[in-house]
Amino acid sequence: MPGPQIRELQRVFVSRLDTLSHILDAGAAHLGAALDVGQARLAPDMLPLGTQVAFACNQPRGFSQWCAGEPVQNLDPAVPSLEIARAHIADTRARVLAIACDDGKLEETKRIGLGGALYCELPGHGYVSEYLLPNFYFHITTTYAILRMLGVPVGKADYMRFLLPHVRSDG
């Protein structure tokens, strides 16, 4: 059974994956068939929308694989359709919810491949705080920015929708 730290990571990953799904749904509703996840990008040298979704999913997906003692296998970065992007999010969400390790896993060292012969080693807490979460948020934010650039009417309330259960009014 997951300990409190792992449960909190599950909550964060799932709620942000739900946000990613929500902003993609907003993009599909606004742009319809014109939403090209395989090509839409912020700049010519940046990766397209579909790849941003795959890379966002790779962070919690890799964490779930590490927690299960499995080799981390990233998703194919070529995501040619909205259906595949949605499937990646759903699969990643299910993997995160299935994490069953205890908090002791966060004391273990994680070797992180950085491409080519480069790597770093971090304790599990550092793996989460210094690598996974910054990458996770970067790719969700980039997805959001691409959709905004395409004219999708999403705003900060859409991006921060996980706060909704905590919002109160004095009025």
C-alpha angles and dihedrals in degrees: 000000000000117000124230095273093051091045090053090051089050089052093049095046094046095046092049092046086053088053090050090051091048095053091047089051089051089051092050092047092050101038103026112182090356090074103102106186091180095059111020109109140154096236135003093255095049126088119259127257096264092052090050088056092048092049092047089052092046091068100061090029091056090046091053091049092049091049089053092050091247127134112264109251116185125214121257104271091219104090105170100175143038089236091060091046090052091047090053091052093047093048092047091049091052092048091051092049089051094057106126106172124114127242091267087081088072089064092060122096117251122204110213120199112220099186130285111011094332122111141147133210121220135169111255092260090054091044088059100039101035102034117014103042097043091049092044093053093042093058094043090049091048090051089051091048093050090052091048090050088053090055099257108157098234123134141179091287088062092048094045096040092125087076092062095097089057098047115114135173131222090197 
